[in-house]
Amino acid sequence: MIPAIIPARGGSKGIPKKNIVDFCGRPLVAWTIEQALNSKYIDKVYVSTDDDEIADISRQYGAEVIKRPKEISTDTSSSEEALIHVLDTIGWDWEYVVFLQATSPLRESSDIDGAINLIKQEGGDSLFSAVRLADFFLWKRQNGKLVSWSYDYKNRKRRQDVEPTFLENGSIYVFKPEILRRYQNRLGEEISVWEMDSWKAFQIDKPEDLDICSFFMKAKGLINEITRY
């Protein structure tokens, strides 16, 4: 049995009521709930929230709600605090836990299933989803100067010869509960990565992200995948 946990705090500065803003005809959090419910491995979907409206909408779309205490619902509260609170409530006796973020709706149920399959096959203790950055040459500022970070600009390789890097896209995390308890972190020591299509890197944090993600939801047929309701 594998539960999915979706943290969905009420407060949001970038987009008011972000987790329930209208997105492609449904509240944003509804897409993640439905993707989880359509997974063949997930038995229960829990939404952790401090907000009554988010709670009502989450129940409407089939999730169970864990009311989050105000002290772990602030701007500085971590997702790990919410995850620990949920597991303290529902119990820690699970093979794996899936953690999904409502602000990353560009995923398919097959991504969730693939991630679970992969961590089981590799025997890892935790997993994150990511997109491959094989063609990105990254720079950073160091001591006031620009420094090539992901490659040596003085010894520039062909793109196909550059070691790929991975961008954690925040969409899917899978972990053994004892990892969260031991490290207070969603990731442990034996980490797997589930690769997703590059367009699944976009997240909703700013108003303009709604338009970008809406385009891909429609263009890639993700809207048609949801048939539960």
C-alpha positions in Angstrom: 0.0 0.0 0.0 1.3 3.4 -1.0 -0.2 6.8 0.1 0.2 10.0 -1.8 0.6 13.3 0.2 -0.1 16.7 -1.3 0.8 19.7 0.8 -1.5 22.6 -0.1 -1.1 25.6 2.2 -3.7 28.4 2.1 -1.3 31.3 2.1 0.3 32.4 -1.2 2.0 35.6 -2.2 2.7 35.2 -5.9 -0.8 34.0 -6.8 -3.7 34.5 -4.2 -5.3 31.2 -3.4 -2.8 29.5 -5.7 -3.6 25.9 -4.8 -7.3 26.4 -5.8 -6.9 29.0 -8.6 -8.8 28.0 -11.8 -6.5 26.1 -14.0 -7.8 24.6 -17.2 -11.3 24.5 -15.8 -10.5 22.9 -12.4 -9.0 24.1 -9.1 -5.2 23.6 -9.4 -5.0 21.0 -6.6 -7.7 18.9 -8.3 -5.3 17.9 -11.1 -2.7 16.4 -8.8 -5.4 14.6 -6.7 -6.8 13.0 -9.8 -3.4 12.1 -11.2 -2.7 10.3 -8.0 -6.1 8.6 -7.8 -5.5 7.3 -11.4 -2.2 5.7 -10.4 -2.4 1.9 -10.2 -0.2 1.9 -7.0 -1.7 4.6 -4.8 -4.3 3.5 -2.3 -5.0 6.8 -0.5 -4.5 10.5 -1.4 -4.1 12.9 1.5 -4.1 16.7 1.2 -2.4 18.5 4.1 -3.9 22.0 4.4 -4.7 24.7 6.9 -7.4 26.2 4.6 -11.1 25.2 4.8 -11.8 26.0 1.2 -8.9 23.9 0.0 -10.1 21.1 2.3 -13.6 21.2 0.9 -12.4 21.2 -2.7 -9.9 18.4 -2.0 -12.7 16.2 -0.5 -14.8 16.9 -3.5 -12.2 15.5 -5.8 -11.6 12.4 -3.8 -8.8 13.1 -1.3 -8.8 12.7 2.4 -7.8 15.9 4.3 -5.3 16.2 7.1 -5.8 19.6 8.8 -2.4 21.2 9.2 -1.6 23.2 12.4 -1.0 26.9 12.0 2.5 26.6 13.5 3.6 24.6 10.5 1.6 26.6 7.9 3.7 29.7 7.8 5.8 31.1 4.9 8.9 29.6 6.4 7.4 26.1 7.1 8.9 23.3 5.1 7.2 20.6 3.2 9.0 18.1 5.4 7.1 19.4 8.4 3.8 18.8 6.7 4.9 15.3 5.6 5.9 14.4 9.1 2.6 15.7 10.5 0.6 13.6 8.0 2.5 10.5 8.8 2.2 11.1 12.5 -1.5 11.2 11.9 -2.0 8.3 9.5 0.9 6.1 10.7 4.4 5.4 9.4 3.9 1.7 8.4 4.1 2.1 4.6 6.5 0.6 2.1 6.8 4.0 0.3 5.2 7.4 0.4 4.6 9.5 -2.7 4.9 13.3 -2.3 3.3 15.4 -5.0 3.2 19.2 -5.3 0.0 20.8 -6.6 2.1 23.5 -8.3 3.5 21.0 -10.7 0.5 19.9 -12.7 2.4 18.9 -15.8 2.6 15.2 -15.0 0.8 12.0 -15.9 -0.3 9.2 -13.8 2.1 7.0 -15.8 4.9 9.3 -14.4 3.8 8.4 -10.9 3.7 4.7 -11.7 7.0 4.8 -13.5 8.7 6.5 -10.5 7.3 3.9 -8.1 8.4 1.1 -10.4 11.9 2.6 -10.8 12.6 3.0 -7.0 11.4 -0.6 -6.4 13.6 -1.9 -9.2 16.7 0.0 -8.1 16.1 -0.7 -4.4 16.6 3.0 -3.5 15.4 4.7 -0.4 14.2 7.9 -2.2 13.5 9.3 -5.6 13.0 12.7 -7.2 11.6 13.5 -10.7 13.7 15.7 -13.0 14.3 16.8 -16.5 17.6 16.2 -18.3 19.7 19.3 -19.1 22.0 17.8 -21.6 22.2 20.9 -23.7 22.6 23.5 -21.0 25.8 25.2 -20.3 25.4 26.8 -16.8 27.3 29.8 -15.3 27.2 31.3 -11.9 28.6 34.4 -10.2 31.5 33.8 -7.9 33.4 36.6 -6.1 31.8 39.1 -8.5 32.9 37.2 -11.6 31.1 34.9 -14.0 32.3 31.3 -13.8 31.4 28.4 -16.0 29.8 25.9 -13.7 28.6 22.9 -15.6 31.5 22.8 -18.1 34.9 24.3 -18.7 34.6 27.1 -21.2 38.3 26.9 -22.0 37.9 23.3 -23.0 34.4 23.4 -24.6 33.2 20.0 -25.6 30.6 19.0 -28.2 27.1 19.1 -26.8 26.7 15.3 -27.3 29.9 14.7 -25.2 28.8 16.9 -22.2 27.7 14.9 -19.2 24.0 15.5 -18.6 22.8 17.3 -15.5 19.3 17.0 -14.0 16.9 19.7 -13.0 14.8 18.7 -10.0 11.3 19.7 -11.2 9.4 19.3 -7.9 6.7 17.1 -9.4 7.2 13.7 -7.8 9.1 12.4 -4.8 9.0 8.9 -3.5 10.6 7.8 -0.2 10.7 5.2 2.5 9.1 6.6 5.6 12.1 5.8 7.8 14.2 8.1 5.6 12.0 11.1 6.4 12.1 10.2 10.1 15.8 9.7 10.2 17.0 12.6 8.1 14.0 15.0 8.4 14.3 15.1 4.6 12.4 13.7 1.6 15.7 12.4 0.2 18.1 9.9 1.8 21.3 8.2 0.7 20.3 5.8 -2.1 18.6 8.3 -4.5 17.0 7.4 -7.8 15.8 9.9 -10.5 12.7 9.6 -12.6 13.3 11.4 -15.9 10.4 13.4 -17.3 9.9 15.2 -20.6 11.5 18.6 -20.7 8.2 20.5 -20.9 7.3 19.0 -17.6 9.8 21.2 -15.8 7.4 24.2 -15.6 5.8 25.0 -12.2 3.2 27.5 -11.2 4.6 30.1 -8.9 3.8 33.4 -10.8 0.7 34.5 -12.7 2.4 34.1 -16.1 3.2 30.4 -15.2 -0.6 29.7 -15.4 -0.6 30.5 -19.1 2.6 28.5 -19.8 1.4 25.4 -18.0 -2.1 25.7 -19.5 -0.6 25.7 -23.0 1.3 22.4 -22.3 -1.7 20.8 -20.5 -3.8 21.3 -23.6 -1.1 20.8 -26.3 0.1 17.5 -24.8 -3.3 16.1 -24.0 -3.0 16.0 -20.2 -6.5 17.3 -19.9 -7.8 14.3 -21.7 -6.0 11.8 -19.4 -8.3 12.6 -16.5 -11.5 10.6 -16.8 -12.4 10.0 -13.2 -14.9 12.9 -13.0 
